[in-house]
Amino acid sequence: MLEAVKRTIAAYDMLLPGEPVLVALSGGADSTALLHALTALGYPVRAFHLNHCLRGAEADRDEAFCRALCTRLHIPLTAERIDVAAECAKGESTEAAARRIRYARLHAAAQGAKIATAHTAEDNLETVLFHLVRGTGPKGLAGIPPVRDRIIRPLIEVERAQIERYLAAIGQDYVTDSTNAADVYTRNRIRHTVVPALRQINPAVCGAAARLGTLLRQDEEFLLQQARALLTDAARADGAFDTAPLVQAHPAVRTRALRCMAAQAGMPLRDLSAQHIAAWDALLTAQTPSAVCTLPHGWQVRREYGAVRLTQAEAPCVRPGIPLTVPFDRMIWDGTLRLQVRYLEKDEVFYKTFNTFCVDCGTIDFASLCVRTRRTGDRICLSEKGGSRTLKKRMIDCKIPRVQRDQLAVIADKNGVIAVQDIGVDCARLPQGGARIQIQIEGYGTWHMI
């Protein structure tokens, strides 16, 4: 067995010669053999044991065994006790909570060192079958990766029979988890019924599953390279992604690009299901230009006409109305806008820019002059020929994303809208030869046009 472990470590560049490693030690045959093997191969080994407090006296027995084993082998041991059942999050299974807590504590104990877990060739086969019956893609069908970040699995190509022979040869006993015999768990039913049936068909079925995993991981690596390149092509300076290159890409690349997009944004991927990806993919060609797709953990993806944007969902932003006196020059709305309003001298030349408006004072009720966000019924007429239209329709015409429409600055008085950020000035308020004011709106980091 030692030679098999040595080959696996070398094949996957798991450890450098003499590199320290933390072994996840349960006291079972697999982790006990792993502890011995890495020690025999000359690696500086530490061990970590977590008592999940789920099996009463049996769990205490396992902890005592690990303590005695490490004392005898002169291996430093970190042992912790956590009541996993009490730590389950809402809706989380005990098994999922145990895995989450175990890996979190392992990483804390490792202090940056590699972590060796005792997953075997049978574990890999059972994982492949488990994912298969639940429904999975190529990544799930590839099984357990030999290396994942700082997690290494030196026994991943070793079968249980080899482990038992090795332990017998060195005279080492181990403990057995009684729950491994209970067929109430899906994985145990696979282990006790499906795997033996497959071994009758092909005694080397574990090796066949390993080869499948290797091929699928190679394919996945190539497709991910293509997906990252696609995402780079689609990326825009404002953080959104153009839909055109995404839609034109092969689905195998496009759907992986969406997962890459989620990962880059910092979204947890564990609960991002195939159904979520399918809904997100459909959003790319949705007829509604401001469609929204809800994703796990409070995330959402929005269409912004020819683009998509992934963000965490936020509560609607309510902007308070602010009375305007002339002159006016300051930041408003939490520093996201700077608004300037001033009188123009009689002969002063007005230089119009995108969000700078010139308004006839005779059309303004200064007592009710204010800056606010849009309201139901707001209308604006940009030209005499164009006629008056609702502000909502004007924003749609200008392809302003729906999420931004309730944030744009509206200058108004009791008679209605005067001017709107990113839209223009109402033609009825244009200078008629009398006194004038200049209104200038500057956005800081929250506004962008499509």
C-alpha positions, 0 to 999 in steps of 0.5 A: 500500500505504501508504494500506491500512496507514494505514486498517488502523491507524486502523480498529483503533486500533493506534497513536497518531500518533508512537507508538513501535513495535517491528517483528518483522523477519525480512528477508522481503518482508512484514516488510521492507515493514512496516518501510518502511511504518511509517517512511514513515508517521512512526512512531518504529520499532525492529526486532527480529530473532531468528536461530533457528539452524535453517537454518545459513548461510541464517539467518546471511544473513537476520541480516546482511541485517536488520543492513544494512537497519537500518543503511541506514535508521538504525533501531535493531535488536536482533538475538539468536541462540538455538538453538531446537532445543536449547531445545525442551521435552519433546514440543514441536515445533521450530515451536512452540518457535520461536514461543514463544521469538520472542514472549518475546524480542519482548516483552522487547525491546519494553519496553512498546512496541507490537509490529508483526508482518507477518501479511498477508491471505494469512496470515489466510486460511491460518490460517482454513483450517489451523484449519478442517481441524484442527477449531476453534470460532468463535474459531479460524475468525476467523483472526488478530486484527488486535490482540491485547494489545500485538501489532498487525498493520498488514498484515493487510488487505494482500495479498502482490501489493500488498507485492511491488509496493510493494517494487519501487516503492521499489527494496527487495530482501528475503530468501526462506526456502527452507523456505517452498517445502517442502510437507512443512509443512501450512501450505505445502501450503495456501498452494501448493494450496488458496489458488490453488484458492479464488482461482479460485472467488473472486479476493477470497477473502482479503477474504471470510475477513477479513469472516468474521473480523470477524463472528465476533469481534463474536459472540465479544465478545458471548458473552464478555460474557454468559459473564462475567456468568454467572460473576459470578452463579455465583461464591461467596464461598469461591471455588467456583461454583454449578452451577445457573446454569451448567447453566441457561445456553445451552451457547454461554455456559456453555462460554465461562464455563468458559474464563473461569473457567480464565483467572481462576484463572491456568490457561494456556489454550493446551492447554485443548482442546474435549475438556477443556471437554466433560468439564468441562461434563459434570461440572456434571451428574454424578451423583457429587457429588464427581467430579473432572475432570483438566485440563492443567498439573496443574489439576483441577476438582472437584464439591462437591455443588452447586458446582464448584471449579477448583484445581491438583492437590495431593498428599494432605495427611497430618496427623500425630496429636497427643497431647492433654493437658488443658488444650490450647490452640494452633495445629496442622497448619501453623496451619490449626486452633486446638484448645482442650481444657479442664476445665469446672468442676462447675457451669459452664454449657456453651454449645454451638456448631457445633464446640464439644463437651462430653464426659464425662471418664469415657468417655475414655482420657486416655493415648491421647487425641489429635487426628488425621485419619480412619482406615479403620473410624472410626465415630460415633453421633450419636444413640441412635436414629440408630445407628452409621455410618462416618465416611465416610458421615456426611461424605457425609450432611453434604455435606463435599467429598471433598477436605476429608474427610481434613483434618477434625480427629478427636478420639479415644482407643483406644476410638474416635472422640469428636468430629469437626470439622463432624460432632458428638460421639459420643452415648456420650461425652456428659456423664453427670453426672461431670467434663467437658471442653470441646473447641473446634475453630476452622478458619483458611481451609481449611474451609468447609461446602457 
